[in-house]
Amino acid sequence: MSRIFKNGLSLKTQVYGLIILISVISLFVRVISDVDTTRQYLQTQMGSHAQDTATSLGLSISPYLDEDSLMIAQTMATAIFDSGYYNQIKFTDVHNNMVFELKNPKSVESVPNWFINLCELTAPTMHSEINNGWMMAGTLEVTSHTGQSYLTLWQHTQRSLYSSFLLLAASLAIAFLILRAVFRPLKAVENQATLVTRKRFTLNKEIPVARELRTVTQAINNMVINLQSTFDSLTKQTQALTEEVYIDSLTGFGNRKSFENHFNSVVGTISEDTPITAMMLTLPSLANINQAVSYQDGDEHVLDAAAILKTLVTDLSNTKVFRLNGSTFIVLAPFDTLFVNKACIKLTDAFAQKENNLHINGFANLALFQVDNGSSMGGVLSSLDTGCTIGEGTNVNKIDKDTLLSVNQWRALIKSIINSGEVSFSVQPVKQANSNDKQCYFEVFAHFTHEGEKVNNGHLFAMAEKLNLTEELDKKIIRSFVDIKEQYPDDIFALNISKASLYSSGFIQWLTLYAHSKPVIKTNLIFELHEISLLYNVHVASLHIDAIKDIGINVCIEHFGTSLTSFRYLQGLDVEYVKIDGSYIQDLITNTQSQFFIQTVNNICHGFGIKVLTCLIEKPETLKVLESLGCDGVQGNLIMPPSKIIKSNDNGVNKEFTFCTDALKFCN
């Protein structure tokens, strides 16, 4: 019932309800009025009939009022009385002595008592003075019987009710046919408006006959056409800029500029939990192929290497591949070097299979280097170039023992974490732009602990993806976070959801059922989805996002812009936020191209009703530029670094921090 009041009654329901209500009221008013008119008529008719009988009977028996003839007078009265229309006929003399009296106690059995009580009829008594010659002989009283009148009234009421009901049914049927013809185009307009709110712009080809609906339909169609035109224009502009500035035209990978932006965005976030490995791949035989054969064959050689590198991206989630120049590729993977080195075995095997007599210097050279926090891009590239030249990568200083586990050990570890592992959480606020104390939401970061030791999240989810266990990890995170969410139901939190969960119908069904048992997740919760995961199958992702929205959970697309593809996929996605990837933020102050990109994203997304967020903000100057560009939310260490949530022994939740919100208090 509360949902009905929240969403409002449809116009169709209101109109049908009003018509039915008016028709029912009219039915009862008509029947009641008709019955009351008939009752009054019968009441008057009984009085008139009794008076006529008293007069005519009195004249008939007046010659027989002598004592010897009185029996004849009584017989005549009895003959009239036996017709059943009278309740009593009584004759009294001048001394008020009763001469004879006839009574009819019989009641009407075919009329319900409730109807008799509801429609009361009063039996009228009429008098007639009778003379015997010139002398007053007495008074004749005639009282009508109400039984016949009740029967007539009851039968009339039934006929009136039936006829009125048939008239009502016929009227409603005609009204239904008329309203259905009116509401069909109105329903189409409603569906079109609903699709617009879900960022899906479709034209309504059925133009209604009604003038008002025709105007509304044409207005919405014009609005959709204008929005579509604006969206197409901005999308083409952004796509052209992206292809020119950030994309290698041959392979479709990011170019050197894209690599520089991405490197600068991640180098400051490296920690023991979030390592970064850089891998360089060079094609030493490319120059020979270009000179000895043709540049077209050289391009084929580059494309072969690019196709093999794409398999690495498939095996290592969130890994980026760039082409720095003609013969050099570089990969940035969020894993340590040993973990990436194991994944590169497929690459070396594939390179060996591709090698032929044209590759006089070999098909490809590889080098790995683990990037440290604050490493310079020049130093990393120099080390990798040296590694490719001498045929070996730079040694790694830090290697997590997690990476030494076999596949079976990883499977056992992940299942142990799912069944009984500990999950801790930290949060970082996404603050509303141009506001000192208002948040869009709090992003939640999960940390897993197994046998007292922290597990590397990057390695954990990479192996879970290989073993098809990421969906169960997501369920583990949601179940564990509900305890904290129940402490702060009014605050908005965002959880990261994996690609496997996004495309799993089983996960959506589980989430729907779990939301019924834990209603707290139906409100003030957001799922953050990686753009690369979303683009895997936009159609299926859109359907599952709609299902997630139906539960009450909003959706944010994070790392927006990393795919270096068209933003056209936004059309039709019912998402609340997009979070621009940090690679566009680091050099924002001096890079006018990044500023134009963010400005265009704002224009496109705001046209869809989507809020634009930015992250990895470290400098006040960057914050000012982003706010001036119209971004809706900002996140980064400048705003507040991630802070851990500690669950106390008394089932309460203590914080290490304080921030401007009534429910969560953040303080350093």
N, C-alpha and C positions, 0 to 999 in steps of 0.2 A: 504493500500500500504506500509506504514512504517513497518507493521508487517511482510510483505513478505520479505522486505529487511533485517529485523532483523533476521528472521528465515532462510532466504536463500531459493532460488528456489531448488526444488528437482532435482536430476539428471535425473529422468524420464522426467520431464517437459523440462529441458534444452535439452536433446537429441531429444525429439519429436519436440521441437521448432526449433532446428537446422536442422533436417531433413525436416520439412515442409518449412522452410525458403529457404534451398538449392533447394528443389523441385520446389517451386514457382518461384524462380529466374531462374532455369533451364527451366521451362515452358515458361516464358516470353522471355528469351533469344532465345530459340528454335523457338518460334512463330515469334519473330521479325526478326531473321536471315532468316527464311524461307520466310517470307513475302518480305523482302528486296531483296532476291535472285530472287524471282518471279517477283517483280516489275522491276528489272533491265532486266530480260529476256524479259518481255512484252515491255519494252521501246525499246530494241534492235529489237524485232520482229516487232513493229510498223514501225520503220524506214526502215527495210528491206522490209516489205510489201509495204510501200509507194513507195519505189524506184522501186520495181518490177512492180508495177502498172503503175508508170509513164513511165517506159521503154516500157512495152508491149502495153499500150494504145497509146503511141506516135507512135509506129510502125504501129498500127492498123489504126489510123486516118490520117496518112501522105498522102495516095492517095486521100483523100477527103478534101483537104484544099482549093480547088478552091472555088470561091464565090458561084458557083452553087451547089457544093456538100458539102458545110460546114455544112448543116443541118444534113447530114448523120454522120459526125464526132461528132457533138454535141449529136446526139441520141446515138451513141455508148458510149460516155463518160457518158451519163445519165444512161444508162443501168448498167454500172459498179458502178456508184455513188450510185444507189438505193440499193445496197447491205447493206449499213449502216456502213461500215467500214471506211468511209472517212468523214472528216470534210469539206474539200474544194477541188475542182478540178478547176483549172483556166488555160486558154490558152491565151497567149499574143503574138502579132506579133513581128516582128523584130524592130518595132518602139515603142515597149512597150505599144502598145494599146491593151486593153483587147478585145479578140474576143468572148469568152464566159466564164461564171463562174457559178459553181454550189456550193451551201453552204448547210450544214446540222446543223442548230442551236439546234437540239434536244439533251437534256441531259439525263443522266441515272437516272431514278426515283427509282430503286430498291437498289441503293447504298447510304448509309447515307452520308450527307455532311461532318460530322466530319471525316469520313474515307477518303473522297476525299481530304480534307485539310491536313490530316495527311500523307497520302501516295500519294504525288503529282506525276503525270505523265505528261510529256511534249509531246505535239503532234508534231512529226517530219514532216517537209515539204521537199519533194524531188523534184528535177528538172530533166527534160529531154528535150533536144533540138530536134526539129522536122524539117526535111528537106522536101521540096517539089521539088522532082527531085534533081538537083544539087544546088538548092538555099536554104538558111536558111529561114524557114517559121515562126518560133517562138519558144516559150518556154512553156512547159507544167509543171505546178506545182501541185503536189498531197500532200495533208495534211491528215494524218491519224486521225481518230476519237478516242478519249480516252475512250469513253463510254463502248465499249465492253471490253477493257482492264481493266477498273475499275471493271466491273462486274465480269470478270474472277478472278481478284485479290481479290475481296471481298469474292467470293465463295471459293477460295483457302484458304483464311485466316480463314474462318469459319471452313472448314474441318481440317485445321492444328490445330486450337484451340481445337476443339472437340477431335481429336485424341490425342493431347498432354495431355488434361485434363484426358481422360480415362487412358492413360499411367501413369499419376501422381497418380490417384486414385488407380490403381492396384499396383503401387510401394509402396504407403503408406500403403495399406492393407497388403502387404507382410511384409513390415518393421514393422508394428504394431504387426503382429503375431510373428515375430522373437524377437522383443524387449520385448514383453510380456513374452515370455519364458525366456528371460535373466533377466528381472526385477522382476519376481516372487520370485526367491531366494534372490535377492538383497533387496526386500521389507521385506522378512523374517529376513535378517541380520539387516536391519534398526530397525525393531520392537524389535529384541533381544537387540540391542544397547540401544534403548530407555528404555526398561525394566531394563537394567543394571543401567542406570542413575537414575532410580526410585527404586533402591535397590532390584530388583526382578531378580533373577538369574535363567534363563531357558535355556535349551539346544535347539539348532536348529537342528532338526533331518533331515531336507531336505538339503542335500549337493549338491551345484550347480555343473553343468557340467563344466562351465567356470573355467579355472585354477586359475585366480586371485580371483574370488569370492569363490572358494573352499578353497583357502589359508586363506582368511579373515574369512570365516565361521569357519574353524577348529581352527584358532587362538582365536576367541572369545569364542568358546566352551571350549577350554583348559583354557582360563582365568576364565570363569565361574566355571569350575570344581575346579580350584585351590582356587578361592575365597570361594566357597562353602565348600571345605575341611577345609580351614583355619577357616572359620566362625564356622563350626561344632565343630572343635577341641577347639577353644577358648570358645565357648558356653558351652561345656561339662565341661571344666575346671572350669569356673565361676559358673556353676550350682552346681557342686560338692562342691566347696568352700562355696557357699551360704548355701547349705543344711547342711553342716557340722558345720558351724560356727554360722549361724543366724536363722535357722529354727528348730522348735520343730518337731521331726519326727512323732509323733502320730497325732497331730492336724493340722499341716501345718502352725500354727501361728508362729510369731517371738518368739525367745527364750529370755532368760534373757540378753544375749549380745546384741541382737537387740533392746531390750527395753532400755538398758543403752545408746546406741548410739542415739536412737530417743529422749529420755528424755533430754540428754545433748544438742541436736540440737534445741529443742524448748523452754527450760526453760529460755534462755536468751532473747527470743523474746516476752515474755508474756507482754501484756498491757491491758488496759481497753477495747480496741477494739478487742484484740485477746486473750481471756482467755483460760486457759487449765484446764480441770477437769480430775483427775485421779480416776478410779474406780477399786476396787479390788473385785474379786470373789473367794471365797474359797469353797472347797468341804469337809465339816467336816466329812462326812460319808465314804470318799474314803478308809481310812485305814481299817475300819470295813469290807467293801465289799471285799477288797483284802485278808483279813485274813479269813473271814467267808465263802466266796464263792470262788472266784478265781481272779487272776490278770487280766484275760481276761474280766471278768465282771466289774472289776475296770476300765479297759480301755474303755469299753462301756459307763460307767458312765461319764468319762471325755469327750468322744466324744459327748454325749448328751448335756452336758453343753456347749461344743464348738459350737455345731449347734445352740443352743439358742443364744449364744453371737453373732453369725454371723448376726442374725436378727437386733441386735443393730447397727452393722456396716452399714446395709442397711438403717436404719432410720436416722443415723447421719453420714453425709458425712465427709470424711477425718479423720475418727476415726480409730485408730490402736488398735489391740488386740494382747496381748502377753501372753505366758504361762511361768511363772517364774520357777515353779517346778511342781511336780506331782499333787498337789491339788490347786494350786494358779494361777489365771489368773489376768492380770491387763490390763486396758483399758485407753488410753489417747485420750480424745475427745476435739476438739477446741471450747468448749462451756462452759458457766458457770454451776455451780453445779445444780441449780434449773432446768435449761433447760434439763440437762442430766437426772436428777431425774424423770422428767415427762416422758422421753423416756424409763425409766427403768420399768415403770408399766407393760409393756408387759413381761419383764423378770421375774418379781416376779410371775405373773400369770402362765407363762410357767413352772417355777420351781415348783409351787404348784401342777400343773397337773402331773408332773413327779414323785412326791414324793410317796414312797411306804414303806413297813415295813423294807426294808434293810437300809433305810436312818434314822438310829436311832438318828442321830444328826441333821437331816434336809438335804434337797437336796443341798442348797447353802446358803452362807452368802454374803451380799453385803455391801460395804462401799464406800462413795464418799468423795473426798477431792479436794478443789480448789487450784491449784498450783499457787504460787506467783512467780514473777520474781526473779530469783536467789535462789529459794528453792533448798535444797540439796535432792538428790535422797534418801538417807538414812532416812531423816526426813519424807519425803512423804510416804515411804513404812512403816515406823514405825507407823505413824498416821493411815494409812489404815489398817494395821494389828490389831491395837488396836480397830478400828471401827468394824472390822469383829468379833473380839473376844467378845466384849461387846454388839454387835448387833445393833450398830448405828454408823453413819458416823460423822465425825468432822464437826462442824458448819462452815458456810461460812460467811466471813466478807463482801464480796461484791456481790450484786445481782442487775443486771440491771433490771429496771422496764419493759424493753421490754419483758423479759421472762415471765412476768405475764399475757401477752395478751392471749386471747382465739384464737382458730383457725379462727373463723370468723373475729375477730379483726385483726389478722395477714393478712388475705386475703384482707381486706379493706385497711390496711396499705400498703401492697405491690402494690396493684393496684393504690393507690394514688401516690406512689413513681414513678411508671411507667408512669403515666399520667402527673404529674406536680412536681415530686420531684426534688431536687437539687442534682447534682453529682459534687463532686470535685475530683481532681486527684493529686497524688504524683508520682514521678518517681525515679528510682534507676538505675544507669548505670551498664551494664554488660561489663566490660573492657576486651579488648583483652589481653591475657596473654603475658608477656614479652614486654609490651608496656605501655608507660606512658600516652599517650593522645589519643588512638584509642579505640573506643567502638564497640562491636558487636551490641548492641542495648540498648534501655532504657526501662526497665520494668515499666509498668504503674499499679498503684494501685488505684482502685475506692473507693470513700467514699460517702455514701448516707446520706442526711439530710432531716428530715421530721419535719415540723413545728418548725424549728430552732434547733432541737436536732439531734445529730448524732445517726444513727442506727447501731447496732452491725452487721457487715458483716456476721459473722459466723451464727448467729441466722437467719438473713434475708435470706441467701441462703439456709439454712437447711429447713426453713419453705416454701420458694418458691419452693424447690424441691418436698416437700410433696404436694403442691398445684399446681404443674405443671406450675409454673410461671417463672422458671429460664431463659427460652428462651427469654421471654419478657424483663427480667432484662438485659440480654446480649445485646439485641437490644438497650435498653436505654443507656447502657454504650457506645456502638459504636456510636450512634447518637450524644451523648454528647461530645465524644472525637474528633469527626471530626473537630469541631471548632478549637481545639488546633492543630490537625494534619495539617490543612490547613495553619497554621502559620509557620509550619516547615516541608514542604513536603520532604526535603532532609534528614531528620533524621529518623532513624529506631526506631519504638516503638513496644512494645509487650503488647497485651491485653490477659487476662485470659478468656477462654471460658469454659462454663460448659458442663457437660456430656449430658444434655438434648439438648443443641444446636448442639453438635457434631453429635448426632444421628438423628437430625431432618431434614428431606428433606425440610420441609417448611422453616426452618431457612436458609438452603443453597440457596434456591430459592430467599428468601428475600435478602440475602447478595449479590447475583449476580445482582439483579435488583438495589439494593441500590448503588452498585459499579458503575453502569452506570450513576446514578445521582450525585454521589460523587466520581469522578475518583481518588481522592487523596488517597483513601484506597487501590487502586490497586498496589501501590508501597510502599516499605519501611514500611511494616506492618507485624507483626508476631502474630500468635495466639499461646498461651501457653496452652497445654492440659495436665491434670493430668494423670499420668500413669495408675492409677486404673481405671479411666474413659475409657481410651483407650482400656484396656484389656476386657472390658465388651463384646465387639463384634468387634474383630480386623478386620474382613472382611468388615463389614459395615463402620467402622471407616476409613479403607484404602480408600474406594470409596469416602467418603466425604472429606477426606484429599486431594485426587486428584482433586476434584471439587474446594476446597478452593485454591489449588495451581494454578488451571486454571484461577482463578480470578486474581492472582498475589500476594496472601498472603502466606508467608512461615509459617512453623509450627515448634514448639519446644515442646518436651515432658519434662515436669517438674516432679520433685520428682522421677526421674529415679532411679530404684533399690528398691523402697519401697514395690513393690509387692512380692519381694523375689521369683520370678519365672524366668523361662528361658528367655533369650534375643532373642529367635528365632523369636518372633513376629516382631522384627525390620526388618527382611527380607521381603521386599515388601511394607514397609512404606516410602513414599516419604517425609521425614522430613529433616529440615535443621539443627536442634540442638537437643541435649538431655542435660538436666540439672540434674546432679546427686543430689540426696536428701542430705540435710544437715546432716543426721545422720551418713554419712560416713566421714564427715569432722572434727567433733569436736575433736576426739582423733587420728587424722591422723598421727601426729608426732610420736606417740609411738606405733600405731597399724599397724603392717606390713600387716595384713590381709586386712585392708581397703586400704592400698597402692596398694596391689596386685589387689584388686577389681577394683580400679580406673584405674590402668595400663591396665588391661584386657578390661575394657570398652573403653578406648582410642583405643586400638588395633582393637577391633571389629568395633567400629563406624567409625574410620578413614578408615577402609577397605571398608565401605559403602559410604564414602564421607560425613559423618555426623560429625559436630563439637561438641565437648564435653565442657559443661560449668559446673562450680561449684559455690555454693552459701554459705552463712553464714560464710564467712571468717572473722575472728576476729583477727588473729595473723599474724605477718609478717613471722614467721617460717612456718606456714601452707601455706601461699601464695607461698613461695619458693619451698616447696615440690610439690605442685600442678603444678607449672610451670615446674619443673623438670620431672614430670610424663607425660608431653605432653598435658595438658589440653589447650583448645583453648580460653576459656573465664573465668573470675572470677568475683564474685559479693559478696558484704558483706559490713558491716559497716567499715571495714578496708579500703575498696576502697572509699566508700561514703555512708552514710546513706540515706534512702529515704527522698526526699525534696518535699515540696508541690508546686504545680503550682497554682498561683493566677491569675484569670482573672480580668483585670482592667475594669473600667467603659467605656473606649473609645474603647471597643472591641479588645483591644490589649492584650498581655499576658506578665505579669511581672514575674520575677523569684526572689526567695529568695536566690539564690545560683549561683555559677559559676563553670563551668567545662570545660575541654579542648575540645571544639567542636565549630565550627564556628556558628552554628545556636542556640544551647542552651548554655547559659552562667550560670554555676552553681557557686555559692559562698556562704559560710557559713555566 
